[in-house]
Amino acid sequence: MADAFAAFTAAAGRLEFSYQQLQAEVARLREELEDRNAALTSSLAENEKMRLALGRILEALPCGVVVLEASGEISFVNPETRRLLGGTEDTGKLNEGIRAILTRIDRSKLGEQEFCLNVGGRKCWLVARWARRDENSTGSDGEPKSSQTVLIIRDVTSQREMEREREEARRLLALAEMSSVLAHEIRNPLASMELFAGLLAESTDPKAEERCWAEHLQVGIRCLSATVNNVLHVHTLGAPRRGPLQLSQVLGEGARFLAPIAAQSDIRVSIHDDLERCEIAGNAGELRQVIINLALNAFRHTHAGGSLTIAARRQVRAGGQVALVEFSDTGCGIEAEHLPHIFEAGFSSAGQRPGLGLAVCRKIIQQHGGNIAVESVVAQGTTFRMEFPIL
């Protein structure tokens, strides 16, 4: 009996020791589990924080991002994609736009692909890049995961437009340089031709018919000279040198220059000058070009037998006295819808050739501190009104 009791006591001791060890192990496992639960909770919170941050980044990206499942279902679209494809409210339009992009992409090629797409009735240039996710990975059960397609879209319409504008600007600059060179080369021979044509017209030897030919030649040369000067004025930078001059004298010189052209066009030119001897700060050559351009414009739009009246007088304004000069013709007039554009270089109304004359007039007048306005009534005539500050 004593031996049995001793064996029982020993077994009980061993059991108690094992129980204590088990309790210690359970406590350790509980502590480890709590640590792991805390780490998992922290990891989940960090993942959620990262998910929210990534979501905000995707929402703020300046490019569109689309995620498509293997089945073709669209699982994610960021706001920029909706803006690009016009599907902010219309999901059908958004899906249609995404499908249109997918049909344009060559999936055998990597990198960005550019194409033009009609979005909301306007043409947009888009650049798209695509990539697959999880294509060769497997899940925990050993089964392959379904792949996803990530589509990144950028709108490059503004860049394409800027490139087009830069190319157009380069083309226009090259054209302007060429025009200026040609105008400079032509101007000197024209001046010589005009001189000799004037000498022929004034000679007493030629017959009347030959004198008429010389006058026609003189008119043509003066018109061509005015066109060449317009080209040079349009492409000349900076303001001309100005000094005190009498505007009445410039008007008289311009009228004499225009006399043979007016006679050939059978248009009567009359001047009513009440400026007396007032002076303005100006350049005689530049102002003479304005007079020629306005007169030639009137001659082109006035039938034979019509008239051009040039009137000049002083007027008082809030800032002081101005010299007011009006060119009034009895021509066909200007359509109301064309009036805001007639001072634009190269503007052409229906059936008319594009020109530079009126654009040059406005440029020169503004450089002289003045302004120009126009009034017109169809089938009755047109009046151009200029004002220059008097010294």
Secondary structure, DSSP 4 states (H G I P E B T S, - for coil): -HHHHHHHHHHHHHHHHHHHHHHHHHHHHHHHHHHHHHHHHHHHHHHHHHHHHHHHHHHH-SSEEEEE-TTS-EEEE-HHHHHHHT-SS-HHHHHHHHHHHHHH--TTS-S-EEEEEEETTEEEEEEEEEEEESSS-B-TTSPBPPPEEEEEEEE-HHHHHHHHHHHHHHHHHHHHHHHHHHHHHHHHHHHHHHHHHHHHHH-SSS-HHHHHHHHHHHHHHHHHHHHHHHHHHHT--SPPP-EEEEHHHHHHHHHHHHHHHHHHHT-EEEEEE--TT-EEEE-HHHHHHHHHHHHHHHHHTS-TT-EEEEEEEEEEETTEEEEEEEEEE-S----GGGGGGTTSTT---TTS---SHHHHHHHHHHHTT-EEEEEEETTTEEEEEEEEEB-
